[in-house]
């Protein structure tokens, strides 16, 4: 196995870490509805939007615009994948790990 492959296996998936943080956050601090196991999607979207804005704020306008377009395309691509998987009856998407 190459050194790069070993590093990839040891490196955690950022997506999985983010999902875990969100799940842990709402387990400790339930959504404003007060219902257990409920995630406030508006709060999550706001946090993601703020994070992207903060991470791109030091970039020039053209770079920021390109990153936002990449994010938009990524959302659309994963949404299409999840919808296909849901229609096919798949229990979990590969993108969801």
SVG drawing of the C-alpha trace seen along z (x, -y; Angstrom):
<svg xmlns="http://www.w3.org/2000/svg" viewBox="-42 -41 46 43">
<polyline fill="none" stroke="black" stroke-width="0.4" points="0.0,0.0 1.4,-3.4 2.0,-6.1 -0.8,-8.2 -3.3,-5.3 -2.3,-4.8 -2.7,-8.5 -6.2,-8.5 -7.2,-5.5 -6.0,-7.3 -7.5,-10.6 -11.1,-11.0 -13.8,-12.0 -14.6,-15.7 -18.3,-15.1 -18.6,-12.4 -17.0,-14.6 -19.3,-17.5 -22.4,-15.2 -21.2,-13.8 -20.7,-17.3 -24.2,-18.3 -25.8,-15.2 -23.9,-15.6 -24.8,-19.3 -28.6,-18.6 -28.3,-15.7 -27.0,-18.1 -29.0,-21.1 -32.3,-20.0 -33.9,-22.0 -36.2,-24.9 -39.1,-22.6 -37.9,-20.6 -38.4,-17.3 -35.7,-14.7 -33.8,-13.6 -34.9,-16.7 -32.4,-18.7 -33.2,-22.4 -32.3,-22.4 -32.6,-26.2 -30.0,-26.5 -27.7,-24.1 -28.1,-25.9 -27.3,-29.2 -24.2,-27.7 -23.0,-26.3 -23.6,-29.6 -21.7,-31.5 -18.9,-29.0 -18.5,-29.2 -18.7,-33.0 -16.0,-33.1 -13.7,-30.6 -14.0,-32.6 -13.9,-36.1 -10.2,-36.5 -10.5,-35.6 -11.0,-38.0 -14.5,-38.4 -13.9,-36.1 -12.5,-33.3 -15.3,-33.6 -17.9,-33.5 -16.3,-30.3 -16.3,-28.7 -20.0,-29.5 -20.8,-28.1 -18.8,-24.9 -20.8,-24.6 -24.1,-25.2 -23.2,-22.5 -22.1,-20.1 -25.4,-20.5 -27.4,-19.9 -25.3,-16.8 -25.7,-15.3 -29.4,-16.1 -29.9,-14.4 -27.9,-11.3 -30.0,-11.2 -33.2,-11.4 -32.1,-8.6 -31.2,-6.5 -34.5,-7.2 -36.4,-6.3 -34.4,-3.1 -35.1,-2.2 -31.5,-2.3 -31.1,-2.4 -28.1,-4.7 -26.3,-6.8 -22.6,-6.3 -22.2,-10.0 -23.6,-9.6 -21.0,-6.9"/>
</svg>
